[in-house]
Each structure stands twice: as structure tokens, then as C-alpha cells.
Amino acid sequence: MLAHFGHHLLAALLIPLLPFIRDDFILDYTQAGWLVSAFTLSYGISQLPAGWLADRLGTRIVLTIGISGVALSGLLVGLSPTYIMMILFLVLLGATGGGYHPASAPLVSALVEPKNRGSALGLHQIGGSASFFLAPLIAVAIATALGWRGSFITLAIPIMVFGIVFYVLLGRRGYSKKSKHPMPQSHTEAPPIPGRLRRLTAFIILGIANQSLIMSIISFISLFIVDHFGVSEEAAAALLALFYSAGLWAGPLGGYLSDHLGKVPVILVASLIAGPIIYLLNVVPYGWGISAVLLILGMCQMVCMPVSEAYIISRTSERRRSTILGIYYFGSRGGPGALTPVLGYLIDRFGFYTSFTTMGATLLAVTLGCSIFLWGSRD
């Protein structure tokens, strides 16, 4: 959980600080969207070779790069003098972080019995969610005193130090070399059943759509709140933190429910709720209305994250598990990078109402389409 927190903290600063960065570089919505895409696209693409690298370099090195390497890249983001340089360093930020999840998720799941896999991955998610929850509050407080660059620089240093400490701790636990990894005894997977590949494909598509569509919207939420409601950057950051606070409880809850009720019903219900909730961003008032919508939308996303990981791990062999996870992470982490500039263009051209409505309808349509292949299956 601590490693997951450190891995995400620097990247979590970007969206809450986007209003500050936009004013500094004088950007429109499309240009602001490209900043988010620079990170998310490289982060998603780097997931593909990450499992291969973890097998050859070892979990210890890959996880450490995912913490200290990310911190160093975040430091460079804070020092970037121009818009173009910031884009380049955000690409580096994504590239250095791509190996964390393909290395950590199988390791966490291997430490528990299959019946508790969702709960374990949900607990691991708390660390990442905590970073996104605290980042808006910490980043804006530092930015008010030191500017947005000060937030990146100030937080990068302790995370870099933690990554080094984590490297030492992994070595003491025996994860010093690939050939000597004390991997727990693998659990017997269920034998192949008819239609497994079709359901796995539908599940992965739904998980990617849920993550990508919601996160592309969240990329613009702080700008939406500032421009649409006319409130301060600090107020927008507080509401963004409310969205991510769902991960502190919805992730573990989603994992627990998936262990007891089944993974398919949980992801279908969450995704069916998310589509209409996205539309409500257009009509709810500032205050309790936007707060409730962001909290429910955060719940719909955070519930699905450990459920998707647990489903993929339980439906793939150990030999191909990192590869399949890499494909899922490529889509779910890189998908927002592809959608964010598109959404920024739509907002510039048609406004928030049409753009949010389109995204909500798309998620609802994808969910209904995937449910045809998943209906009747509990796991």
C-alpha cells in the first residue's frame, strides 16, 4: 500500500494543478488535454513490455523504477521551463511508471488464496487511491505558497528516498534477483470452460471502457468546476479529492463483493450506474449536487479496478498472466490518454454539456454490449 501510494503521488498532482498550469502557459482545453495525454498514453503503452521486463529484470528493480524513477521524472516536470518540455517530461513520467502494476498485482494475488484475491487487491488499491485523494489537497496548498512547480519538486524528493528504502527492504525479503524470487506456492487455477476467452475479452473491454471514459472526464473536472461554477482552484481541488476518496473504501468493498457475489455482477452494476451519473454532471447544482455525483462516479470507477484485476488473474494461466494484464493496463491506463484530447476538442467546439452526455452514453452502450456476453455468468 505504501509503495502504491508513492508510485501514484507525482502523477496525481497533474489534474488538480491543471488550472494553475493552464494560466501559466496560457492553454486552451485541447492543449491542457494533451498534457494529461502525454502522461497517460506513455503510461499505458509502457504497460505492454512491463511484464516481460519484470520476468527478466526482477520484481525488485521494476517496482523501484516505478517509485524512484517516477519521482525523478516528477522532479523534472516541476523544473520544465516550457509547455513542450513539460510534455516530454510527462512522457518520461509515464514510461518510468509503467512496470509497477504488472509486477505488483500478480505478486499481491499470489500471497492469498483465490477466494480472497479480490479483497487483497482492493486493500492494495487503498494506497493508490490515498495518493489521488491527498494530492489535490496537498498540491494546491503548496502551489498557493510556492507555485505549481513547487508542488512537484517538494513531493518528488521524499518519494525518491522512499523508493530507495523500498528497494533495500525488498532485498532483505529475498527479492534481490529474478532467479531467487521466493514466490508463494501457486494456486491451482480452474480448468478451461467453454466460452472463457469470449467472456474474458468482453470483461477486459468493459473494464477498459469504464476506466478510460471516467478518467478522461475527470481530467477536465477541475477546469469544469472552475469555469462552469466560477469557483476557486482550491474549491475545485477539494471536490476532486472527494472523487478519489471513494477509492479508500469502494476499492476494498468492490473486492470483497466480487469474492462473495461474483465479479461479473459487480462490474456490470457499477458500469450501468456510471453512464447516467456522467450525464448528471451537466444538471446538478454546485454544492451537494456536484459532490454527490463525483462521489458516486468515484465509487463506480474504484469498485471496478480490483474486480477487473482479480477476474483477469483468475482466468489466465501463470505463463500468460503478465501479458494479459499488460494488455488490460495498456487499455485502461492508456485509454484516457487517447480520449482526453478528443474530449478537450469536443469541449472547445460543443461545450461541456454535449461532451459529457456523449461520454456517458458511450459507456452505457459499451456496458450493454458487453453484458450480452457476460450475462448469466457469476465469475
C-alpha positions in Angstrom: 0.0 0.0 0.0 2.8 2.4 0.8 4.6 1.5 -2.5 1.3 2.1 -4.4 0.9 5.4 -2.7 4.4 6.6 -3.7 4.0 5.3 -7.2 0.9 7.4 -8.0 1.5 10.6 -6.0 3.5 12.6 -8.5 1.2 11.7 -11.4 -1.8 12.5 -9.2 -0.6 16.2 -9.0 -1.3 16.9 -12.6 -5.1 17.2 -12.8 -5.6 19.3 -9.6 -2.8 21.6 -10.7 -4.1 21.9 -14.3 -5.8 25.3 -13.7 -2.5 26.7 -12.4 -0.6 25.2 -15.3 -3.1 26.4 -17.8 -2.9 30.0 -16.6 0.9 29.8 -16.6 1.3 28.5 -20.1 -2.0 30.2 -21.5 -3.6 27.0 -22.8 -7.0 26.1 -24.2 -8.9 22.9 -23.3 -7.3 20.9 -26.1 -3.8 21.9 -25.1 -4.5 21.2 -21.5 -5.8 17.8 -22.5 -2.6 17.0 -24.3 -0.7 17.4 -21.0 -2.8 14.7 -19.4 -2.5 12.6 -22.6 1.3 12.9 -22.6 1.4 11.0 -19.3 -1.4 8.6 -19.7 -0.5 7.5 -23.2 3.1 6.8 -22.3 2.0 5.2 -19.1 -0.4 2.9 -20.9 2.0 2.0 -23.7 4.7 1.1 -21.3 2.5 -1.5 -19.6 2.9 -3.8 -22.6 6.6 -4.6 -22.2 6.4 -4.3 -18.4 5.6 -7.9 -17.7 8.4 -9.1 -20.0 10.8 -6.8 -18.2 9.6 -7.9 -14.8 10.3 -11.5 -15.7 13.9 -10.6 -16.8 15.0 -7.8 -14.6 13.2 -9.0 -11.5 10.3 -7.5 -9.5 12.6 -5.6 -7.2 14.1 -3.4 -10.0 10.8 -2.8 -11.8 8.9 -1.8 -8.7 11.8 0.5 -7.6 11.8 2.2 -11.0 8.0 2.6 -10.7 8.6 4.7 -7.5 12.0 6.4 -7.6 12.1 6.7 -11.4 8.6 8.3 -11.3 9.8 10.7 -8.6 12.8 11.7 -10.6 10.6 12.3 -13.6 8.2 14.3 -11.5 11.0 16.5 -10.3 11.9 17.2 -14.0 8.2 18.1 -14.6 8.4 20.7 -11.9 11.6 22.1 -13.4 10.3 22.2 -17.0 10.6 25.8 -18.4 8.2 25.4 -21.4 5.0 23.7 -22.4 6.8 21.4 -24.8 9.5 20.4 -22.2 6.7 19.6 -19.8 5.1 17.3 -22.3 8.4 15.5 -22.8 9.0 15.0 -19.1 5.4 13.8 -18.6 6.1 11.2 -21.3 9.1 10.1 -19.2 6.9 10.1 -16.1 4.6 7.6 -17.7 7.3 5.5 -19.2 9.1 5.0 -15.8 5.8 4.1 -14.1 4.6 1.5 -16.5 6.1 -1.5 -14.8 4.6 -1.1 -11.3 1.1 -2.7 -11.8 2.1 -5.7 -14.0 4.7 -6.5 -11.3 2.7 -5.8 -8.2 -0.8 -7.2 -9.0 0.4 -10.8 -9.6 2.6 -10.6 -6.5 -0.2 -9.5 -4.3 -2.6 -12.1 -5.6 -0.1 -14.9 -5.2 0.1 -14.2 -1.5 -3.5 -15.1 -0.8 -6.0 -17.8 -1.6 -8.1 -17.3 -4.7 -11.2 -16.8 -2.7 -9.6 -13.7 -1.1 -7.9 -12.4 -4.2 -10.4 -9.5 -4.8 -10.2 -8.3 -1.2 -6.4 -8.4 -1.2 -6.2 -6.4 -4.5 -8.8 -4.0 -3.0 -6.6 -3.4 0.0 -3.6 -2.8 -2.2 -5.7 -0.2 -4.1 -6.1 1.9 -1.0 -2.5 3.1 -1.4 -3.0 4.4 -4.9 -6.4 5.9 -4.0 -5.0 7.6 -1.0 -2.4 9.4 -3.2 -5.1 10.7 -5.5 -7.2 11.7 -2.6 -4.5 13.6 -0.8 -2.7 15.0 -3.9 -5.4 17.7 -4.6 -5.3 19.0 -1.1 -1.5 18.9 -0.6 -0.7 20.1 -4.2 -3.0 23.2 -4.1 -1.8 24.1 -0.6 1.9 24.0 -1.7 1.0 25.7 -5.1 -0.6 28.6 -3.3 2.7 29.3 -1.5 5.3 28.1 -3.9 3.6 27.8 -7.3 2.6 24.6 -9.1 6.3 23.8 -9.8 6.9 23.8 -6.1 4.3 21.0 -5.6 6.1 18.7 -7.9 9.6 19.5 -6.6 8.7 19.3 -2.9 6.9 16.0 -3.1 9.3 14.3 -5.5 12.2 14.3 -3.1 10.7 12.2 -0.2 9.1 9.7 -2.7 12.5 9.2 -4.4 14.0 8.5 -1.0 11.2 6.0 -0.2 11.8 4.2 -3.4 15.4 3.6 -2.4 14.3 2.3 1.1 11.8 0.1 -0.6 14.5 -1.4 -2.8 16.5 -2.3 0.3 13.5 -3.8 2.0 12.7 -6.0 -1.0 16.3 -7.2 -1.0 16.0 -8.2 2.6 12.8 -10.1 1.9 14.7 -12.1 -0.8 13.6 -10.3 -4.0 17.2 -9.5 -5.0 17.4 -11.5 -8.2 14.9 -12.9 -10.7 16.0 -16.5 -10.2 15.8 -16.3 -6.4 12.3 -14.8 -6.0 10.6 -16.6 -3.2 7.3 -16.6 -5.0 4.5 -18.2 -3.0 3.2 -21.5 -4.0 0.8 -21.0 -6.9 -2.8 -22.0 -6.5 -4.5 -24.3 -8.9 -6.5 -22.5 -11.5 -9.9 -23.6 -12.7 -9.8 -25.7 -15.8 -10.8 -24.1 -19.1 -14.5 -23.8 -19.7 -16.4 -23.2 -22.9 -16.7 -19.5 -23.8 -14.0 -18.5 -21.4 -12.0 -16.4 -24.0 -15.1 -14.7 -25.2 -16.1 -13.7 -21.7 -12.6 -12.7 -20.8 -12.4 -10.4 -23.9 -15.8 -8.8 -23.0 -14.7 -8.3 -19.4 -11.5 -6.6 -20.4 -13.2 -4.4 -22.9 -15.7 -3.3 -20.2 -13.0 -2.7 -17.7 -11.0 -0.6 -20.1 -14.1 1.4 -21.1 -15.1 2.1 -17.5 -11.6 3.3 -16.6 -10.9 5.2 -19.8 -14.2 7.1 -20.1 -14.4 8.1 -16.5 -10.8 9.2 -16.2 -10.9 11.2 -19.4 -13.8 13.2 -17.8 -12.0 13.5 -14.5 -9.1 15.0 -16.4 -11.3 18.1 -17.0 -13.2 18.2 -13.8 -11.1 20.8 -12.0 -11.3 23.0 -15.1 -15.0 22.3 -15.4 -15.7 23.3 -11.8 -13.6 26.5 -12.0 -15.0 27.6 -15.4 -18.6 26.4 -15.1 -19.3 27.3 -11.5 -16.9 30.2 -11.2 -15.2 28.9 -8.0 -11.6 28.9 -6.9 -8.9 26.4 -7.7 -8.9 25.4 -4.1 -12.6 24.6 -4.1 -12.2 22.6 -7.3 -9.3 20.6 -5.8 -11.4 19.8 -2.7 -14.2 18.3 -4.9 -11.6 16.4 -7.0 -10.3 14.9 -3.7 -13.9 13.8 -2.9 -14.0 11.8 -6.1 -10.8 10.0 -5.2 -11.8 9.4 -1.6 -14.1 6.7 -2.9 -11.0 4.6 -3.5 -10.4 4.4 0.2 -13.5 2.3 0.7 -15.0 1.5 -2.6 -11.9 -0.4 -3.8 -11.9 -2.8 -0.8 -15.7 -3.0 -0.9 -15.6 -3.9 -4.6 -13.0 -6.6 -4.0 -15.0 -8.0 -1.1 -18.3 -8.1 -3.0 -16.6 -9.7 -6.0 -15.3 -12.5 -3.7 -18.8 -13.2 -2.4 -21.2 -12.1 -5.1 -19.1 -12.6 -8.2 -17.0 -10.3 -10.3 -19.3 -10.1 -13.3 -22.4 -8.7 -11.4 -20.2 -6.2 -9.6 -18.6 -4.6 -12.7 -21.9 -4.7 -14.7 -23.9 -2.8 -11.9 -21.1 -0.3 -11.4 -20.8 0.5 -15.1 -24.6 0.7 -15.6 -24.7 3.3 -12.9 -21.8 5.3 -14.1 -23.3 6.2 -17.5 -26.3 8.1 -16.2 -24.2 9.6 -13.4 -21.8 11.2 -16.0 -24.8 12.9 -17.6 -25.9 14.3 -14.3 -22.6 16.4 -14.2 -24.5 18.7 -16.6 -27.5 19.4 -14.5 -26.7 19.1 -10.7 -26.1 22.4 -8.8 -22.9 23.3 -7.1 -22.5 22.1 -3.6 -24.3 18.9 -2.5 -25.3 18.0 -6.1 -21.8 18.0 -7.7 -20.4 16.5 -4.5 -22.8 13.5 -4.6 -22.2 13.0 -8.3 -18.4 13.0 -8.0 -18.6 10.6 -5.0 -20.8 8.1 -6.8 -18.8 8.4 -10.0 -15.6 7.7 -8.0 -17.3 4.7 -6.4 -18.2 3.3 -9.8 -14.7 3.5 -11.0 -12.9 2.4 -7.9 -15.1 -0.7 -7.4 -14.2 -1.9 -10.8 -10.4 -1.7 -10.5 -9.6 -4.7 -8.2 -12.5 -6.6 -9.7 -11.0 -6.4 -13.1 -7.6 -7.4 -11.9 -8.9 -10.3 -9.9 -11.0 -11.6 -12.9 -8.1 -11.5 -15.3 -5.7 -13.2 -12.9 -8.3 -15.9 -12.2 -8.9 -16.5 -15.9 -5.4 -16.7 -17.2 -2.5 -19.1 -16.8 0.6 -18.0 -14.9 2.6 -18.3 -18.1 0.4 -15.6 -19.9 -0.8 -13.6 -16.9 1.6 -10.7 -17.1 1.0 -10.4 -20.8 -2.8 -10.3 -20.5 -2.5 -7.9 -17.5 -0.2 -5.7 -19.7 -2.9 -5.5 -22.4 -5.5 -4.6 -19.8 -3.3 -1.9 -18.2 -2.3 -0.6 -21.6 -6.0 0.0 -22.4 -7.2 1.2 -19.0 -4.2 3.4 -18.3 -3.5 4.5 -21.9 -7.1 4.8 -23.0 -7.7 8.1 -21.1 -4.6 9.4 -22.9 -6.2 8.8 -26.3 -9.7 10.1 -25.2 -8.6 13.2 -23.3 -7.5 15.3 -26.3 -10.7 14.2 -28.1 -12.8 15.3 -25.2 -10.9 18.5 -25.0 -11.6 19.2 -28.7 -15.3 18.4 -28.1 -15.5 20.8 -25.1 -13.8 23.5 -27.1 -16.2 23.0 -30.0 -19.5 22.0 -28.4 -19.2 22.7 -24.7 -19.3 20.5 -21.6 -23.0 19.5 -21.8 -22.7 17.8 -25.2 -19.3 16.3 -24.4 -20.3 14.8 -21.1 -23.5 13.4 -22.5 -21.7 11.7 -25.3 -19.2 10.1 -22.9 -22.0 8.9 -20.6 -24.0 7.4 -23.5 -20.9 5.7 -24.8 -20.2 4.0 -21.5 -23.8 2.9 -21.2 -23.7 1.4 -24.7 -20.5 -0.5 -24.2 -21.8 -1.9 -20.9 -25.0 -3.1 -22.5 -23.0 -4.6 -25.4 -20.6 -6.5 -23.1 -23.4 -7.7 -20.9 -24.7 -9.8 -23.8 -21.5 -12.0 -23.5 -21.2 -11.8 -19.7 -24.9 -12.3 -18.7 -25.6 -15.4 -16.7 -22.0 -15.7 -15.5 -21.2 -15.0 -11.9 -17.4 -15.2 -12.3 
